[in-house]
Amino acid sequence: MTHDRESLGRIGLVILALVAHTALTGCGATALDRGRTAVATTARAVAAADAVAADVIERRFAAVETPEDLERERERAERVVRAFTSAHAVIVAADTTLDVAETAGAEGASWQDALVCVMPALLHLADVLAAYGVPDAVTEPLRFAVGLLSGFVDGECRS
């Protein structure tokens, strides 16, 4: 599947709209509901970025001409994969924390604690994707999501 600039722009705008809607409307009656919506929206943004990045990786490997280029490309692609793995892991951890908070009947800041580690993982992912040459239409919505999430959470990731 090949993505042209127009389709990449649309993907970016859809991700941006989803994240902005979540942040501005609260999408839920409780703080825990808003936390769940924020985690789910962030997961969708990362999944959309993952699909585009996979296409970019595939095209870059197809263009490799020498064994040295292949090794260099493999190392660069591995950085992208590690960044996605990290982002996915913190999203799953945040979701699990929300499950525990819900089971315990917790409200308030518990969901904020779950989201605080998502932000640095998203920023790292955006930086790695940009360095790899993934279009801004994919990386900028991830950065924008961090900005919106920062309005919900305080503190630093402790993991």
C-alpha positions, 0 to 999 in steps of 0.5 A: 500500500503506497501513501501519497502526500494527500493521503498522509495528510488526511491520516494526520488530520484524522488523528489530530481531530480524534485527539483534539476532540478527546481533549476538548470534550472530555468524552466521559462522565467521570475522570476515569472515562476521560482517561480511558478515552484518552488512552484509546485515542492515543492507541489509535493514533499510534496504530495509524502511525504504525501502518504508515511507518511500515509502508515507509520501511518497506519502500526503503528496504526495497530501494537498498542496493548494497549489503552495507546499505542493507545493514544500515537500513536494518539498524535504522528500522530497528530503532523505529520498531523499538520506539513503537514497541515502547509506545505500545507498552506504555499504552497497555500499561496505562490501560491496565492501570485504568482497569485497576483503578476502575476495579478499586473504584478509584477516581481523581488523579489515578488515571492521570498517573497512568497517562504520564508515561505515555507522553515521553514515549510518544515524543520519542516515537515522533522523534525516531519517525522524523529521523527515519523520514516518516512524513510530518503528517504522521509525526506532528499529530503524535506531538500534538497529542502530547501537548493535549495530554500534558494539559491533563497530567502533572508530574513525571514518568517514574518508570 
